[in-house]
């Protein structure tokens, strides 16, 4: 379950790691109101469901299918015949890598401008609370996902047609080219996520690095370099050639700031294999080595890998690793990785060291899976202080 701390991480090391992270957060958090992030470009309406194995009555009177292999066996048994599968809806919620990451940053106090697929001509109701607290520009209708949650993972069943319309030309049509460039110039963090599901994202990357970013005014004197954060979002369905092209373009953003690439374990394995590197496993040494190898191969400022059990990253200063807080019975898992990204990026915005950024990532995710709520910085302080 999300997130399981490694047993071999000693009590003394755990206490020291938490103490350092908590001290760093308390010292730096006053800077949050001055930080601005531009995030995009997707947007989903997520319906969280449980698959029904045996129903004994109406409503919640059922036994769920507990695991993905059990679900797969049910489907395989229908070959040459047919079967009925019931998904019991638990909630509709804001979804998409971008909106969830942005919501996590917003809860932490960062000022957000969000560009994506939130509804057109009217913002969809699941995004309304988010839109009330952030500056939002909606390009089209949201995509939809049925998120089927099991004890050992989840299946994301998506309908993505509306994302086909997302291009740089569409962004500039909806919000005006000069305003888009002004938002880019003002942002301390630019997060461009869900490359896999947005067919024109590679073209957007290319347009940004060849035309848009070179024309921006320099950062103000004394300001930290802008951070660009990327999350590919499970590139399994894209070709190796597509993936390598996108990675090469992501590396080119380094001419305009510090580039961070966030990967879950599956994504890290896919990226490493595409680059001809050893695919990481879950252990600390393998994660540290993979972060460093991917970073060196692409020439990025930061690479972070976050499996369920822990998280690691590599920067010019070396590698860091932290365990994750164990949750035996999470309330929700869909969006946990995006909350990690939000917490990690929040740490980068605050200028925290890599270990503390990882700590904010796992704690942001850990709080979310327990409560289904994005944590404030006060929540994160309490979480770190109470983490046993």
N, C-alpha and C positions, 0 to 999 in steps of 0.2 A: 504493500500500500504506500501511498505518498505521505511523507517522505521517510524512509527508514535510515536511521543513523547507523553508521558502521560500528559494530560492537568493539572493534579494536581501537577506536578513538578514545583515549584514556580520559578519566574524569578530570584530571588536572589540565590536560590539553583542551578539553571542552570548555572548562571554566575560563581559561586564559583567552581562548578565541572569542567567547561571548563577551567577556569583559572589555576586550579591545574594541570589538565592534560597537558595543553600547557606548563606550566613551567617545569613539569617533563620531557616531551619529549625534550625540548630545552636543558635541563641540561645533558641528558643521550645520546643524539644521536651521539656524537663523538665516542662512543664505537662501533657503528654498523660495521665498516669495519673489525673489529677483530672477528666478530661472524660468526659461520659456522653452517649450517643446512643440515642434511641428510633427504630427504623426499621421500616417495613412498607409494604405489607401483602400482597404477593404471595409466590409461591414456586413454582418450576418444577423439574422434572427435565429437564435439557437433554441430548439425545443429539446429539453433534456428528458429522456425516456428510460424506463426499465422494460426489458423484454420479458414477457409472461411465459413461464414454463407450465404452470398448472393453476387454473382459476377455480376458486371455491365459492365465490360470491361476487357481488358487484364492487365497483370502486377498487380499493386497495387490498381486497381479499384474494390475493394470489401469491404464489411462490415464483420469484423471478428466476430466469436463466442465469446461473451464477458466473459462468466463465465463457470466454470466447471459444474455446474448443467445444464446449457443450452446445453453444449456438451454431457453430460450424457443422456439428453432427446433425443438428435439427435440419439445417439447410440441405446437407448432403443426402439425407433421407428422403428428400422430396424429388430427387432426380428421377425423371421418367414418370413422375406423378404430379402432385401439387401439395402445397401445405398452406396453413394459415398461421401467420405470426402477428401477435398483438404487441404493440408498443404502448405502455401506459405512460401518459405524459405527466411529468412532475412539475415542470415550469417552462415558460418562455422567458428568455433573457437576452440582453445585449450580447452579441457575439462577434466573432472575427478577431484575428490576431491584433489588428490595429486598435479597435475600440476597447478591447479588454486591457491591452497594455496601457493605452491612454487613460483609462479609468483608474488603473493602479497609480499612475503618475499623478493624476488629478487628486486622488485621495491623499497623496503625500504632500500636496501643496504646490506642485508645479503648475504653471499657467499653460494651458493646452490650446493649440489650434489643431483641429482635426479635419482632414480632407478624406472623404470616402463615400461609400455607398450606404447611406443612412435613410433613404427614402426620397422620392421625388414625385410630385411637387411638395409633398408634406413629409416631415420627419416621422418615421415609424415610431409608434408609442414606446417600444422597448428602449429607444435611444433618447426619449424626451428628458429624463432626469439628467442624463449626461450632457445633452445639448443645452440645458438650462445653466450648467456650470462651466461649460467650455465654449470656445468660439468654434462653430462647426460649419463646414461647407459640404453639402451633399451633392454628389455627382449623378446619382441614379438610385434605383430601387435597391434595397439590400438583397444579398444572396440569402439562402436559407440552409440550415443544417438540422438534421435529426441526429442528436448525440446519444448513442446507445451506450449506457454505462454498465460495465461488468466489474466484478471483483478484481480481475487481472488486466484491465485496460478498457478502452472504449473504441467504438466504431463511429466515425463521423460521416454521415450520409448527406452529401451536399447537392444543391442545385445552384449553379454558378453563372447562369447565362447573363445576368445583369452586369457581371464584372467585365464582360467583353468590351463594354463601352468606355472603360477607364483608360484614358490616354492623356498625354500632356496637353494636347489640343483641347480636350474636354475640360481639363482643370482650368485652363486659361479662358475658355469660353464662359465657364460658370463664375469664376471669381476674378477674372481679369488678370492678364499677364503681369502688370505692374504690382498688383496686390500680392500675387503669388510670390514674386521675387522679394517683395518687402518682408513677407512672412518668413521666407527662407533666411534672409539676411539677419532678422531679429532673433532667430532661434538659436539657443544654446545646444539643443539636441534636435536632430532630424532623424526620425525613425520611419523607415520604409520597410514594411513587412508583408508577408504572404505573397512572395514572388511566385510560388508554384501555381496559385489559383488565379492570378491576374495575368492573362495571356500577353498583354502589352507592357508588362512591367520591365522587361529587358529593354524595350525601346525607350521607356521613360528614364531608366538608368542612363542610357546612352545620351539622350537629349540633355539630361542634367549635367553630365560631366563634360560634354563637348560644347554646350551652348549657354546653359543657364548659370551654372556655378562660376565659370570664369568671368562672367560679367558682374558678379556681385561686388559690392564695396567691401574692402577689408574689414576684419573684426576691429572693434574699438581698441585703442591702445590699452594694454593691461588686461584685456579680457582673455579668458582661457580659450584655447582652440575649440571650434565647434566639434561636437561628436556626431557621427553618423552611425546609427544602429540598424542592423539588418537581421531579419529572421526569414529564412527561406520557406518554412512551413511544409515539411515533408515532401521533398522533391522526387519521390519514388516514381511518379507517373511522368516525369519529364525525362528527356533523353540526356545521356551523358554530355553530349555536345552542347545542349541548351544550358545545362548546369555549369559547365566550364566557362561558357560565354558570360553567364551572369556573374560568376565568381570573379572573372577578370575585370568586369565593369565595376563591381563592388570595390575591388582593389584600387581602381582609379580615383575613387572618392578620397583617397588618402592625400591627394594633392590639395584638398580643400578643408582638411580637418583630420581628426582621429577616427578611424573606422573600427567599429566593434561588430563582430559576427557572432550571433547567438544561436546555439544548436542544442537540440535535445540529443539523446544518445543515438537514436535511429538516424537522425539527420547527420550527426557527426560521422557515423559509419558510412553513410552514402557519400558525403563530401570527401572523406579520406580515401575511399575506394576510387572515386572519380579522379582524384589528384595523384593516384598511384602510391598512397601512403598506407601504413598499417591501420586497420580499423580498430577503434578503441573498444575496450570492454568496460565493465562497471567499476573495476578496482581503481584506487587512487593513482597508482603509478601509471597505468594505461591512460587514464584521463588526462593527467598532467602532460604526458608525452604527446598525446594526440593534439592537445591544445597548442603546444609549442610547435609541433610539426606543421599543422595547418597554418598557423600564424606565419611561420617562416616561409612556407611555400608561397603564400599569397602576399606577403609583405604588409600585413595589417597591424594596427596598433594593439588590438585585443581580440582574442578568440575565447569564447566561453562555452563549455559543454555542461549541460545540466540533466543527467539522468534522474530518475525518481529518488534515488538514495542519497545523492550528494551533488556537488557542483565544483567545477574546476575552471581555471582560466589561465591564460598566458598573456603576458605583456612584455615590454622591453626589460622590465625589472626581474623577470623570471616567471615562475608558475605559483599558483595558490590553489588550495583545495579546502572545502569545508563539508561536513556532513549535513544532512537535513533532519529536521524535527519529525519524528515518527508520528503518524496519525493512523490508528488502526481502523477507524470507521469514518472516513471523510464524508462530509455532507455533499460535496461536489468535487469532481476532478477536472471537468471540462473548463479550460481557462487557467489551469494551474501553471502551465509553462509560460503563458503570456504574463501572468502576475510575477513569475520569476523575472522575466525580462524587464517589467516595469520597475521592480525593486532594484535590480542590478543597475539599470540605467539611472535611477534616482541616486544611487550611490555615486555613479560617475559624475552626475551633475553637481553633487556636493563636494567633489574632489576627494572622495574617500579612497583609501588604498584598495588594491584588488581583493584582499581577504574580506574587508568590510563590505565591499560591493557584493561579493558572493553571499555574505551573511544577510544583507538586506534582501537579496533575491530569494533565498530559501525561506526567510521569515515572512516575506510578503506572500509567497506561495503557501507557506504553512498556515498562516492566518486565514487565507482565503478558503482553503479546502475544509477548514474546521467551521467556518461561519457563512460561507458564500458571499462575503462582503470584502471589498477592497479596504485594506487597513490604512489608517492615518499614521503619521509619524509617532503620535502618542501610543497608538496600538502596537507599533513595531518596537518601541522602547519597552512596553510591558511584556511583549512576547519574548524579547531577548532576555529580559530580567527574570522571567518565569520559566524559561526553557530549562527543563530538568535534564 
